[in-house]
Amino acid sequence: MRRERVFLNDENSDLIAFSLYQAGASNRPERERMKRILSRAIRCELTERQRSCLIKHYLEGMKMKDIAKEMGLSKSTVSRHISAAELKLRKVASYYQRNN
């Protein structure tokens, strides 16, 4: 099943940020702060390919093999881009949690 293409913007970047941030913050202000931090990190810290693979996988719900076919990459390359993006975002999140 293919979903419509969604582009990252201020409104929908929260969806990715929230799905990636699962560290268990229980209070709403802290979650909102972390969503803003991760949204900014998605826009500024990731390469274009990392951001594109992450959006297609998490927001559009595409399988890695479908992303690979669409982008002309191998499935393992898509997997590496997603893993690298997740690692960068986890580092950003952990930095801001320690320095809170």
Residue pairs with C-beta under 8 A, 6 or more apart in sequence:
1 61
2 62
2 66
3 60
3 61
3 62
4 60
5 60
6 12
6 55
6 59
6 60
7 55
8 16
8 42
8 43
8 51
8 55
8 59
10 39
12 59
13 38
13 39
13 42
13 43
14 35
14 39
15 58
15 59
16 38
16 39
16 42
16 54
16 55
16 58
16 59
17 34
17 35
17 36
17 37
17 38
17 39
17 42
18 31
18 35
19 58
20 38
20 58
20 86
20 89
20 90
20 93
21 31
21 34
21 35
21 38
21 93
23 34
23 93
23 97
25 31
25 34
30 100
33 96
34 93
34 96
34 97
37 92
37 93
37 96
38 89
38 92
38 93
41 88
41 89
41 92
42 51
42 54
42 89
43 51
45 88
45 89
45 92
46 54
46 85
46 88
46 89
47 81
49 71
49 81
50 81
50 82
50 84
50 85
50 88
51 85
52 71
53 67
53 71
53 78
53 81
53 82
53 85
54 81
54 82
54 85
54 86
56 62
56 67
56 70
57 64
57 67
57 78
57 82
62 70
64 75
64 78
64 79
64 82
65 75
67 73
67 78
68 74
68 75
68 77
68 78
71 78
73 81
